Amino acid sequence: MNDCIFCKIIKGEIPSKKVYEDDSVCAFHDINPNAPVHVLVVPKTHIPSMNAVDESNIDAVSKVLLAIPKVASTLGLSNGYRVINNCGEDGGQTVPHIHFHILGGRKLSVKLN
């Protein structure tokens, strides 16, 4: 997508503080962190949301899921972390490109809202 902010970050058109990248996945620090460590992990393939995951793009999503523990390890989150995916406007999704938040760096509350 030409106007997708995450696609522009992946292409290097918008600067970001990347922490991980391979052929299929990009991870970078969130610009509005909700924890001492707050990183977004995104597939390089544009997929609008979890609702758009299907057989044609599941490989891209699975590569993101496989990258998450690598990213967490790189960030030193050996004592645990939270992974969040927001889906749709009511679910809190603000960028229409599937992404997963890794939050950590302190003991997180059990309360999710």
GICORMO-V104009 format. One line per field, one symbol per residue. phi: phi as a letter, one per 40 degrees, with the letter a starting at -180 (. if undefined). A space follows every 50 residues. Layout:
# GICORMO-V104009
phi->???
This chain:
# GICORMO-V104009
phi->.cbccccccdcgcbcabcbaabcbbbbacccbcbadbabbbbccccbcad cccaccbccccccccccdcccdcdcgccchabbbbcbgdccgcbbcadab cbbagaccccccb
